[in-house]
Amino acid sequence: MKKFLLAVFLISNVISSQEIINDTLQTTRQDLDEVIVKGIRAKFSSPISFTNVDKQDLKSKNLGQDLPILLNFLPSVVTTSDAGAGIGYTGIRIRGVSPQSTNITINGIPFNDPESMGTFWVNLPDFSSSIESLQVQRGVGTSTNGSGAFGASINILTDIVSDQPYAELSSSFGSYNTLKNTIKFSTGKINDFFELSGRLSKIDSDGYVDRAYSDLKSYFIQGAYTNGSTLIKAISFGGHEKTYQAWDGLSMDQVLENRRQNPLTYENEIDNYKQDHFQLHWNEKINNYWSFNLGLNYTDGRGYFEQYKEDDDINTYGGIVKSDIDSNGNETGTTDLIRRRWLDNDFYVLNSSINYIKDKIDLTLSSSYSSYVGDHYGEVIWARSLSNTGEIRDRYYEGLGEKKDLSFFAKLLYSINKKTELYTDIQLRGVKYNTSGITSDLINMVLDKSYNFFNPKIGLSYKLNSSSLIYASYARANREPNRTDFESNSEIKPERLNDIEIGWRFRNENILLNLNSYFMLYDEQLVLTGEIDDVGNPKRTNSGSSSRIGLEIENSIKLSELFSVQTNITLSSNKNKNIFSMVDGALYNYGKTNISFSPSFIGSNSINYKYSENLNFTFLSKYVGKQYMSNTDQPNSILDSYFVNDLSISYLLQPNKIFESISINLLINNLLNKEYISNGYYYTYDDTWSIPGQITTLDGAGYYPQATRNFLAGFIFKF
């Protein structure tokens, strides 16, 4: 049965695609809401590989899982979930590029944490309910705000102004005691000028992994003023997450013993974090040719990770705790304790852009400035023994990180003639990063780093006929290391990418086909080593010269009024040129190796059957090829390939009384009950004690088992 399904999946690639592109931004008349993101989005003629996702694409899938999981079936995408069921800590890799190198913006405002450069979707639970549209760009893409895209970017537009009032109540439930409740409303336009809209959400789930629960709350509120060519929006959104720790994963022996087990037993081994965002946007259409956007943002984040440590080294705590005494009255140098590691940060952003469209010219000038201050500290909240000078909640480390980011870009689309369009995009970006204090390992971390980057892009698209075009582009990206990189190596280098994209697009009423080849050539790429630190952050290192070369195929065909098929495939070669590592006490050159976490084959398939106007069935398949968790091609670092199938059923009722509509959605994940692992970590260590005077390098790995067959069901009542 599984072989048959895989065959169907592969054959259908010849005639199908993932996403029909909605080219909402290619007309001269711009919707004022879309002006917010126009400067960083691509359109149908852009020489860039991208996929658009709109509100309706997300709505039927949005039953509580995080946004990365909802994007799982897009081209070149691999998603991960620590707790196994897609709720809590989740991640997304695009073309093998790590989340730390994927640029995320919300209404043009950077969402990546400036220091770690990662994106923590758990801080914005159920944010998908407030998304109007998003665009995933693969490769360098267009210039954007914040830390530069280094292989992928996701830019999100939140809910647009609603002319009509509405209210929605939605609820979903499912396996592992999952429950999501959401209230959403809009006043519609009041006196033709004002609108107030909002959302409250609550998500609970026990997780597939034992005790890996999620307790998530979030909100979104928007006040808008529209008057002809003016749109002003004040937006606030945020979340409060409590998640039990699951990033330790399991050894293979533990997976075989009980893949759902959680070795941690301390009841409050949790992440507890709040994040609030405040945005103000002013969009103005000056005349038929000129428009501008001004965006302001303040983000307040604060929270901690709590951990029980048994027999921990007292020297790690700066004299706060006292050593235990063994049965002979001798100090052990260790003690049991509970610690919290805090992050308290403030992030300010100012964006501005101006757009000019007339005849053959579409010109965008944009600037962005951000300032970040992150306070890192740890405290002991309980210990078996305190020193004479130690007190509960004393801080055993304190460190400060400050980062400023200033960028300018100019983007020009010029129609040379009716068939040919020139694309140019030049970005200047300056970064200043300073740190002081000590790390959680009591190591002084004093950095004063400045970077100036020049990121040019140029491309050409040629319209073959009214249905198809070909394109080619070159883009350069530069990106600085993050805080964790510097903690591992204070001399770590920034990374550089030269990206060449060549493609063909075809679309008509029933068929869409995109073919895109990419040549991503890196200098000092910061690749994942496979290791994680003691709070789950992935470690990276410079890899010298490396490359990602691939072919992306996405296509869609409407076979009849009842059937449609959508598919995508990515074939790639992801290689490090030379990888050096210490082995048995000596430096060893592994030569040409595979880049970590970069499968050479990724594909997904969607077969849609429209039984009636209101009843829809969708069968979804996802295949991810073998990947290595290391850059040294070690057998113990292999993640096996997996093939997973889901079934989605949606039904729409349109009663005449009370409700405008009632949507019923059912999602059966992993329909064939496959036991698979989508993510893990790999590490090495030196054995210096077994044979005196000899160093033997050993290795180990951890794994994150994913949920077997499970379901989610939901209802949306719209008034």
N, C-alpha and C positions, 0 to 999 in steps of 0.2 A: 504493500500500500504506500509506504513512504517513498519507494523508488518511483512508483507511478506518479505521485504528486510532484516529485522533483523533476521528472521528465516533462510534465505539463508546464511546470514553472519555467523551464529552460526553453521549451518550444515557443511558448507565448511571447518570449522576448523578441521574436522575429517581427511580431505584429502589434506590439503594445507599449504603454508608457505610464509613468508615475503620476505626474501632475499636469493638467492643462494650464498653460501659462495665462494668467489674467493680466493683460497689459494695461493696467488702469492708469498708467502715468505717461502715456505716449501722446495724448491729445494736447493741443495748445491751451485749452481751457483747463485750468487746474482746480480741483476741489481744494478748498482751503485747509481741510484736515490733512490732505495728502502733502501739502507744502512742507509739513513738519519733517517728512522723511524723503522728499523728492531728491534732495541733494545727494543722498547716499544710496539710492536705489537704482537698479538697472531696469531697462525696458527691453522690449522684444528685439530691437535692433542693436542693443548693446553687445559688444564683443566679449561677453563674460558668461560664464556658466552659472545659472541660477534657477531657483524654483520658487514660485509664489504659493503661499497658503493663505486662504481667507477664512473668515469666521465660520462659514458653513462646513468647511473641511474639518475644523476642530470640534464643532459642536457635538456631533454624534459620537465622537471618540472620547470626549471629555467626561469621564466618569470617576475622576479622582486621581488618576496618574499624572505625574509631572510632565511638563512640556517636552523634555527630550524624548520621552516614551511615545508621545503623540506624533513626533516627527520621525519615528523609527523606520518608516517605509519610504523615506525620501532617498534620492540617489547618494551613494557613497557614505551612508550613515551607519554607525554602530552605536548602540545605546547600552548603558550599564545601570545596574541598580544594586546598591549595597544590601538592602533588605530583601531583594529578590522579586518583589512584586510591583516595582515601578513607582512606589510612593516612599518619600523620604529623601535620602541622598541618592541622586541619579546623575548620570553624565552622558555626554554625547561626543563622539569623535567623528569627524568628517574628513574623508580621504586619509584616515589614520592620524590626523592632526589632533593633538591633545586639547582639552577644553581651555588650558592656559594660553593657547595660541589662537583661539577662536574669539573674534571680536563680537560682542553683544551690545546692542543699543536698544533703548526703549524710548520711543519718540525722539530719536536722535541723541539721547543722553546715554553716555557709557554706563553699562551695568556691570562690566567686569570689575572685580575688586582690584583697585590700583596696585596694591602690594603683591598679592598672590597671583593676580591677573586671571584667576579662575572665576567661574560663575556658579553660584550656589542657588539652584532653583528651589531648594527646600525653603529658602527665605521668602519666597513668593508663592505659596501654595495656591492652587486653583487660579493662577494668573491667566491661564488660557481662557477663562470665562470673560475676561476683559480685553481680549485681543480682537481688533478689527481685521488685521492682516499682518503677515510677516513675509519676509523674503530671505531665503537662504542663498548666499553667494558662495560658490566654491572657488578655490584659488585665492589670489590676492583680492580680486573684486575691485569695486570702486573705492576711492578714499572715503574714510569714515572718521568718526570722532572717537577719542580715547585711544587706548593701546591698539596699534595697527593690526589689521587682519593678517594672519600669517598662515593662510591656507584655507580659511573659511570665515564667514561672518553671518550673523543672524540679526536683522534689524526689524524691530517690532513697532507697529502702530497700534495704540490702544483705541478703545471705542470712539467712534466719531459721534458728532452731535446728532441726536435723534429728533426729527421733526414732530413725531407723534409720541404721546405718552404710552408707556407699557410697564408691566410688572411681570417678573418671572420667579417662580418657585421651582427649584430643582432638587432632586434627592436621588442618590444612588447608593447601592449597597453591594456587597459581594464577599468573596472568599477572604479568609483571615480577618474576619470581623471588620471589614472595611465599610465605612459609612461617610458619605459626603452630603452636606446640606448647603445650599446656596440660595440667597435672596438677591434679586437684581431688579433695578427699577430705573425709569427715566420719566421726568415730568413732561417730556416733549418741549417744544418751544413755547415759552410763556411770553405773551405779547409780541411774538415774532422775534424776540431778541435773546431771551435767557433760557438756559436748560440746566437742570440739576440731575445727575445720574449717579448711581452707586451700586456697590455689591458688598455683601458679607458672606464669608465662606468658613466652614468648619469641616476638617477632614480628620478621621481617625482610622488607624489600621494597625493590626498586630504585626504585620509583615510576614513574609514566608519564613524567614529565619526566626527562630525562637526568641521571643521578647524584643525583637527589633522593631518596636512599635513607633508610630508617628502620631503626634498630637499637634495638629496644625490649625492655625487661625489666620485669616487674611481679610483685607478690606480694599476697596477701591472707591474713591469718590471724586466726582468731576463737576465743576461748575463752569459753564461756558456762556460767552456773550458773542452773538453774531449780529452784524449790521452791515449788510451789503458786502463790501470787500474786506471787512474786518472780522477776524476771529480771535478771541482771547479765551484761553483755557487755564484754569487753575486745577491741578490734579494732585491728589494725595493717595498713595497706596503703600501697602506694607504687609508684613506678616510676623507672626510669632511661632517659632517651631521648637518643639521638644521631641528629640529622637533618641532612642536607645542605640548605643554604639553597635555597629555591625561592620565597621571598616577593617577590623582585625582579620576577617575572613576565616577560612578553615584550611588545615593541611589536607593533603590528599587522603591520608588515613582517616581523618575525621569525616571527610566527605563520604568515603565508603562506609563508614560506621553509621553515620546519621547526618545526611546533608542539610538538615534543618536545624542542627544543634547550634547553640551559641555558648562558647566556653566561658563567657563572662557571667558572673553571678551577683556582683554588687548591684543592688536594686536601682541605684541612681546614677549609673554609668551613662550619662546623657549629655547631649548637646542642647543647650538652652540659649536661643539667640533671637533677638528682635531687630527688625530693620524697617525703617520708615523712609519713604521717598516723597519729596515735595517738589512739584514741577509747575512752572508758569510758562506758557507759550503765547506769543503774540504773532499772528500771521496776518499779513496785509497784502492785498492785491492792489498795487498802486494804479495800474491801468492794464490794458490788454497785453502788455509786454513785460512789465516789471512786477515782481512780488518779493516779499522778504519774510524771514522768520527770525524771531528772537526767542531763545529758550534759556530758562534759569532752572537750576536744580540744587537741592540740598538733600543729602542722604545721611541719616543717623543710624548707625549700627552699633549694637552692644550685646554682649552675651558671653557665655563661658562654656567650656567643656569640663565635666566633672569626672574624676578618675580615682578608683581605689588602687593603691600600690602596695603590694605585699613585699616585705623584706627589701625595701628600696634603700639605696645608698644615701646615708644622711648628708654626705658632702654635696649632694645636689641641691640642698635647701639652705645654704648660706648660714648655718648655725641656728636655724629656727627649731629643729627637732633634735632629740637626743637619742643616742644609740640604745638598742635593747641589750639586755644582759642575758648571757646563756646560762646553762645549769651550773657551770663552774665559776660563775661570777665575773666572766670576761665580757667586755664589750664586743658586740657582733659587727658594729659599723653599719647596721641596717635598722630599719623600723617599719612598721605598718602605718599608713597614713591615707588621707583623702585630700586630693588637691583639686583646685580649679584653675584653669588657664583662661584668662580673659582677653577679649579684644573689644576696645571701645574706639570707634572711628567716626570721623566727620568728613564728608565729601561734598565739595562745592563745584558746580559746573556753570559756565556761561557759553552758550552757543549762539552764533549768528550766521545767517546766510542770506544771499540775495540772488534772485534768479531772473534772467532776461531771455525771453523767447520771441523771436521774430524771424519770419521767412526761413532762412537756412541755418539760423544760429540758435542754439540752446546753451546758455552760459550760466554756470553756477559758481559763485564765490562764497567761500565759507571759512569760518574761524571757530576755534574752540579753545577754551582755557579751563583747566581744572586744578583744584588744590585739595590734597588729601592729608589728613593727620590721623595716624593710627597708634593707639596706646596699647602696648602688649604687656601684660603682667600676670603673675601667678601667685596664688595664695594657698596656704595650708588651712583647711577648715576643720580637720581633725587629725590627731596623731596619737599613737600609743604613748609616746613620751615627748614632752616639749623641753627645750633647753631652759636655762634660768632666764635667758633674755628673750625667749620666743613667746609669742602670743598667737592665739587662734586668729586667722585671717591676716597674719603678717605676710607681706609680699616677699617671696624669695627670689624673684627677678622682676625687673622693669626695663622696658625698652620702648623707644619712640621711633616711628617711621613717618617721614614727611616726603610727599611727592608732588611735584608741580609739572603740568603738561600743557604745552602751548602748541597749537598746530594751525596751519592755513592750507587750504587747497583751492585750486581753480580747476573746474571741469568744463570742457567745451565739447559739444556735439555739433558738428558742422556738416550739413548736407552738400556734398560736392556737386552732386547732380541728383536726379530722381532715383537713382539706383545705389549710389555710393554715399556712405556716411563715415566721417572721420571722428574718432574719439580720442581726446587727449585729457590727461588728468595729472596734475602736478601737486604734490603735497610736501610741505616743509613742517617738520615736527621736532620740537625741543623738549627734552625731559631732564628734570633735576630730581635726584633721589638722595635723601640724607637719612641716616639712622644714628641712634645713640643708645646707650645703655647696654644691657646684657640680654642674652637669649635664655631660653628655658634650660639650656645646658650650662648656664653660668659662664658663657663665653662672651667676651667683649665684642660688640658688633658696632663698629664706628665706620660708616661709609659716607663718602661725599662724591657721588657719581653724577656726571652730566653727559648727555648724549644729544647729538644733533643729526637728524636723519633727513635724507632727500629721497622721496619715493615717487619716481616718474612712472607714467603709464601711457601707452599709446595703442590704438587699435583701429581696425578698418572693417566695416561690414558692407557687403555687396548683395543687393536684392536681385536674385535670379529671376523671380517672377512675383506675382501677387501673393504666393503661398510660401515661398522659401527664400532663405538668404544664407550666405556663407560669411564667416568672420574669422579674424585672427587678431591677437593682441599680445602685447608684452607688458609686464608690470614688475616693478621692484618693490620689495618690502623690507624694512628693517625693524627690529624689535629688541627691546632691552630685556635683560634677565629679571626674574622676580625675587622676592625676599628669600624664599626657600633655596633658590639657586645660590644666592650669596652666602647663606648660612653653610652650605656645603663647600663652597669655593669662592673666596672673596675676589679672586682674579678671573672669574668666569666672564666670557665674552658675549657681546650681543650677537644675534643671529641675522643672517641676510638671506633673502629669497629672490631669485629671478624666475618669473613665472611666464610661460608661453602657453596660450590657449588657442586652439584652432577648432572650429566647429561648423556645423550645418544645422539649420532649423527649418522644419517644414510643418505647416499646419493648414488644415481646411476644416470643413464642417464636421467631419467624422474622424480625422486622423491627425495626430500630432507626433512628430518624431524629432528628437534632438540627439545629435551625435557630437560629442565634445572630446577632443584629445588634449591632454595637458602634459607639460614638461616643467616640473618644479625642481629647480636646481638650487641647492642650499650651500651656504658657507657657514660653518659653525652652528648648524641647526641644534637647538636645544631639545634633544630627544629624551623621552622617558627612559630612565635606566631600568625600570621595573620595580625598583625599591620604593617603599613609603617610609616616612619618618614616624616618630612615636605618637603622632596625632593624625595619621592617615594621609598627610600631604604627599603627593607623588614627587619623587626626586628626578631631576633632569641633569644632563651634562652636555657639553659641546661635542659634536660628533665629527668635526672637520668637514670634509666634503661628502655630500649625500644627495640623493635625488628621489623624487616620486614621479613616475611616468605612467600614464594610464589613459584608458578610454572609458568614457561614460556614455551609456545608451539609455535614453528614457523615451518611451513611446506610449501612445494611447490610441485605441481604436474602438469606435462605436460599431459593434457588429450588427446590431438591430436596435429597435426601440426598447428591447428587453435586456440585451446583453452588452456589456462593455468590458474591456480588459486593459489594465494599466500595469506597466512593468518597467523596471530599471535594472541595469547591470553595470557594475564597475569592474574592469580588469586592470590590474596595475602591477608594477614592479617597484618596490620601495627598498632602496639599497643605501647602506653606508659604504663608503669607499675603503676606509681603513679604520678599524676599531682596535684600540689598545686597552689592555686591562692587566692588572696584576694577578698572576696565576702562580701559585706555589712559591711566592716570594720574588718572582721575576716578571718584568714587563713582557707581555706577549701580544703579538699582532695577529688578530683574528682575520685580517684582510677584509674582503668584501662580504658583508652580512646583510641580513634583513633588518629593516628598521622595526623597532619594537611596536607592538600593538597596531600593525598595519597589514591586514589580510590582503592577499592578492586578488581575491574574488569576493564581491559583495553583490547581492541581488535581492530584489523583492518583487512581489507580484500581487495584483489585486484583480479578482474576477467578480464583477458586479452583475447581479440579476435583479431587475426591477419587476417584481411580480405584479404589482399594480401601482397606481399613482401614489399610494400611501405606504406600501410595504416594500422594503428593500433588503436584499441579502448580499453580503460581501465576504468573499473568502480571501484571506490574506496569507501570504507566505513570505518568509524571510530566510535567506541563506547567507551565512558568514563563513568564509574559508578559514583554514588554519592560520594562526598567528603566533608570533613569539612575544613573550613578555620581557625578553632581554634583547640586547643588540649583539649578542655573541652566538646566536643560533644554538643555544644549549638545549638538549632534549628535555630537561626538567622544566624549561620555561615555555613549553608549547601549550597553547590553548587549542583544543581540538575544534574542528569545524562543527557547525550546528545548523539544523534546518527546522524551523518552527512555523506552525500554522495557526492562524486565528480565524474565528468566525464572528462576524458582526451582523446583527439584525436590527433594523430600525422600522418603526411604525408610527405614522402621523395620523392623529385624530383631529378633526376640525368640527367640534360640536357647535351648535347654534347658540347655546346659552352659557353664561358664566365665563368660559374659557375661549380665547381666540383659537388656541391650538393646544394639543397634548402630544408630546413626543415621548415615545417609549423606545429605549435602546438597550440592547443586550450584547455584551462582548464576552466571548469565550476565548481566553488566551491559552496558547499552547494546547490546542485541541487534541493532539495525538499524545499528550502526556509525556513529552520528551524531557529527559533529565539532561540538562546542559549547563554549561558555565560560560558566561560572556566576558568575564573580567577576572583579574587577579593581580598578584605581584610576585616578584622574583628577587632573590638576594643571594649574596655570597658572603662567606666569612672564612677566616684563616684558623686552622687547627694548629696551634703551636705547642700543645701539651702531650699529644699521643706519642710522638717520637721526639725526644729531646734534640734540639738543634735543627729540626726540620719543620718547614712550613708546608702545610697541605691545605689547598683551597677547597672548601666544600660549598654546597649551595642548598637552597631551600625555596619553597614557593607557598603562596597562599591563594585561595580561590574563593569566589563569590558565587555560590550555586543560585540558579534562577528558579523561579516557581514552576512547578509542574502544572497540570491542567487546573485552571481557576476561572472564575467568572466575575463580571461586574454587570449590574443592571441598573437602569436609571429612568427617571421620569422628569420631564420639563413641562410645567404648567404655565402657559403664557396668557396673561389677561389683556 
